[in-house]
Amino acid sequence: MKFRLESFVAKIQSPIIFVADGVESLFESGRDLALYDFTKRYTVKSLYSKDSKIVIEAEEMKVNEPFNYAGEAALS
């Protein structure tokens, strides 16, 4: 993946349905998903199994939010 989600994705051996921006994509394994190049940065919204497949629902990362040194979003 051009923009990495999490390193655990490559370790998944089951087929994966990746859902982002309302589009479902099927990958044979986590390795295939890890090798895929995305044009956006995603973070995992939910992770579950369905019909012997792993479903990863992702949402675009919000990178314009200010963070403090501990990685927490700033309060307004």
C-alpha positions as CSV (number, residue, x, y, z in Angstrom):
1,M,0.0,0.0,0.0
2,K,1.3,3.4,-0.8
3,F,-0.2,4.8,2.3
4,R,0.0,2.1,5.0
5,L,-3.0,1.3,7.2
6,E,-1.5,-1.0,9.7
7,S,1.2,-3.6,9.5
8,F,-1.2,-6.4,10.5
9,V,-3.0,-6.3,7.1
10,A,-0.2,-8.2,5.4
11,K,-0.5,-11.0,7.9
12,I,-4.2,-11.8,7.0
13,Q,-4.4,-15.0,5.0
14,S,-8.2,-14.9,4.3
15,P,-9.9,-13.1,1.5
16,I,-10.5,-9.4,2.3
17,I,-13.3,-7.1,1.3
18,F,-11.9,-3.5,1.6
19,V,-14.6,-0.8,1.7
20,A,-13.6,2.8,1.2
21,D,-15.5,5.8,-0.2
22,G,-18.6,3.5,-0.7
23,V,-16.6,1.1,-3.0
24,E,-16.0,-2.5,-2.2
25,S,-12.8,-4.1,-3.4
26,L,-12.0,-7.8,-3.1
27,F,-8.4,-8.9,-2.3
28,E,-7.3,-12.6,-2.1
29,S,-5.2,-12.0,1.0
30,G,-3.8,-9.3,3.2
31,R,-0.6,-9.4,1.2
32,D,-2.5,-8.4,-1.9
33,L,-4.1,-5.5,0.0
34,A,-0.7,-4.4,1.4
35,L,0.8,-4.3,-2.1
36,Y,-2.0,-2.1,-3.5
37,D,-1.3,1.6,-4.0
38,F,-3.9,4.0,-2.7
39,T,-4.2,7.6,-3.7
40,K,-5.6,8.6,-0.3
41,R,-4.7,7.9,3.3
42,Y,-7.1,5.6,5.1
43,T,-7.6,4.6,8.7
44,V,-9.6,1.5,9.8
45,K,-13.2,2.4,10.8
46,S,-14.3,-1.2,11.5
47,L,-13.0,-4.7,11.1
48,Y,-15.2,-7.9,11.1
49,S,-15.8,-11.2,9.3
50,K,-18.6,-12.0,6.9
51,D,-19.1,-15.2,4.9
52,S,-15.5,-16.4,5.5
53,K,-14.0,-13.1,4.5
54,I,-12.5,-10.3,6.5
55,V,-14.2,-6.9,5.9
56,I,-12.2,-3.8,6.5
57,E,-14.2,-0.6,6.4
58,A,-11.9,2.4,6.0
59,E,-12.3,6.1,6.1
60,E,-10.1,8.8,4.8
61,M,-7.6,10.2,7.4
62,K,-8.1,13.7,8.5
63,V,-4.6,15.1,8.2
64,N,-5.3,18.8,8.6
65,E,-6.3,18.5,12.3
66,P,-3.7,19.9,14.6
67,F,-2.2,17.4,17.0
68,N,-0.2,17.8,20.2
69,Y,3.1,16.1,20.9
70,A,1.3,13.0,22.3
71,G,-0.7,12.5,19.0
72,E,-4.0,13.7,20.5
73,A,-6.3,16.0,18.6
74,A,-6.3,19.6,19.9
75,L,-9.4,20.7,21.7
76,S,-11.1,23.8,20.4
